[in-house]
Amino acid sequence: MIEQSKSIAANGMRSVSPGAALREVQEFLADKFAGRFVRIYEAGGGSASVLPLSSLKHRSIVVVDIDEIQLRNNNYADTKILGDIQTYVPSPNSFDLITCYNVIEHLTAVDQAIKQFYHALAPGGLLFIGAPNPESLFGMVTKYSPHWFHVWFYRVILRRKNAGKPGQVPFPTVYHPIVSPKKLLRFSAQVGFEAIYLNIYIGDNYTKVRETRPIIGGLLNVAMSLLNVLTFNKLNLAHGDYHVVLQKPFESTNL
């Protein structure tokens, strides 16, 4: 199972835009659940869903989030729970699809959360994780810089005036050791998951800088190319985000 995850990781890097990457995984999930009633758990879902809800018409949605403002602004969930996904314990086999999008980088106990997800999924259920890649240029800068710098970047470079205010990104980033794609796949396999989808793609923040600040974006392109050469192109430092879909085996039983 670990070897399968390594193979997927080796073939999952594609130079597509963040929007194209999201549409691709949405189509993948919509196809998997076509015509079915889907029990969905959005872990850290906040106020906006990245799922293809127009395709998943027969559904029930539980959203758990630690931010009261985000929950208050949520207008699509059937059940809203104020809580920490690292300690919240759903009933066994109670969901068919769990999504955790741009959340695990903020958790101090990602391993515990993933174990809870496995416990909560029915056999054959899917876990969809989207996260920034800590092995990219933006990921490394985020990991080793203070939170005030992240707020400054969003406000000044990305021109988001409300950045850092209550209920607004960026939120403090932790980057637990298993957040990188390869380590996440390896740990998830040890828990019992099978990796069925992986896409490591051009980072959202990198894309936004190039769109909102063309001059800075041009300089960033040059710097990125030079850094990739220095790593002998073993890494593509522009690939700052990833999507992974993990499946709980059909024969699995919760302990």
Order of alpha helices (4+ residues) and beta strands (2+ residues): alpha-alpha-beta-beta-alpha-beta-beta-alpha-beta-alpha-alpha-alpha-beta-alpha-alpha-beta
